[in-house]
Amino acid sequence: MAKTYYFIGIKGTGMGPLAQILHDQGHVVLGSDIETYTYTQAPLEAAGIEISVLPEDFGEVGTVFDFDKAQNLYTDHLVDTNY
């Protein structure tokens, strides 16, 4: 069964390949990142993965993504923002 994955920072050198792997496995993948074009977004766009511009207010992400059903991956690199 396909799942939906949302990556914040999807054009990053770590996130981009993970997004591609999940997409290639048949999952729905979307994400957001900075507006500036980067070479890492070309493979994502070629695969048809939707990339939106990071909202200035991350509260806006919740308007397009249902966090109540989300399974989050914790990282201690963003201590102040993890719950």
C-alpha positions as CSV (number, residue, x, y, z in Angstrom):
1,M,0.0,0.0,0.0
2,A,1.4,3.4,-1.0
3,K,2.1,6.0,1.6
4,T,2.5,9.7,1.3
5,Y,5.8,11.3,2.3
6,Y,6.5,15.0,2.8
7,F,10.1,16.2,2.9
8,I,11.1,19.6,4.3
9,G,14.3,20.5,2.5
10,I,13.6,18.0,-0.3
11,K,16.3,19.4,-2.6
12,G,19.0,18.6,-0.1
13,T,21.8,16.1,-1.0
14,G,20.4,13.7,1.6
15,M,16.6,14.3,1.3
16,G,16.5,14.3,-2.5
17,P,17.8,10.7,-2.9
18,L,15.5,9.4,-0.1
19,A,12.6,11.1,-1.9
20,Q,13.5,9.5,-5.2
21,I,13.9,6.0,-3.6
22,L,10.4,6.2,-2.0
23,H,8.9,7.6,-5.3
24,D,10.5,4.7,-7.2
25,Q,8.9,2.3,-4.7
26,G,5.5,3.7,-5.7
27,H,4.9,6.0,-2.8
28,V,3.5,9.5,-3.2
29,V,6.3,12.0,-2.5
30,L,6.2,15.8,-2.2
31,G,8.1,18.4,-0.3
32,S,9.2,21.9,0.0
33,D,12.5,23.8,-0.1
34,I,14.0,27.2,-0.9
35,E,12.8,29.0,-4.1
36,T,16.3,29.3,-5.6
37,Y,17.0,26.7,-8.3
38,T,19.6,24.0,-7.3
39,Y,21.0,21.3,-9.5
40,T,19.7,18.7,-7.0
41,Q,16.1,19.5,-8.0
42,A,16.5,18.4,-11.6
43,P,16.1,14.6,-10.9
44,L,13.2,15.2,-8.6
45,E,11.4,17.3,-11.3
46,A,12.2,14.7,-13.9
47,A,10.5,12.0,-11.7
48,G,7.4,14.2,-11.3
49,I,7.9,14.9,-7.6
50,E,6.2,18.1,-6.6
51,I,8.4,20.7,-4.9
52,S,6.8,23.8,-3.3
53,V,8.5,26.8,-1.8
54,L,9.1,26.6,1.9
55,P,6.5,28.8,3.6
56,E,8.0,31.5,5.8
57,D,5.6,30.4,8.5
58,F,5.8,26.7,9.0
59,G,2.2,26.8,10.4
60,E,1.2,27.0,6.7
61,V,2.5,23.5,6.1
62,G,-0.4,22.1,8.2
63,T,-2.9,23.6,5.8
64,V,-1.8,21.3,3.1
65,F,-0.6,18.3,5.1
66,D,-2.6,16.4,7.7
67,F,-0.1,16.1,10.7
68,D,-2.7,14.2,12.7
69,K,-2.0,11.2,10.4
70,A,1.7,11.8,10.0
71,Q,4.5,9.6,11.3
72,N,7.4,11.8,12.0
73,L,11.1,11.0,12.1
74,Y,12.8,12.5,15.1
75,T,16.3,14.1,14.8
76,D,18.2,15.7,17.7
77,H,19.8,18.2,15.2
78,L,16.7,20.4,15.5
79,V,16.2,20.2,19.3
80,D,14.0,23.3,19.6
81,T,11.6,22.2,16.9
82,N,11.1,18.5,17.7
83,Y,8.2,17.4,19.9
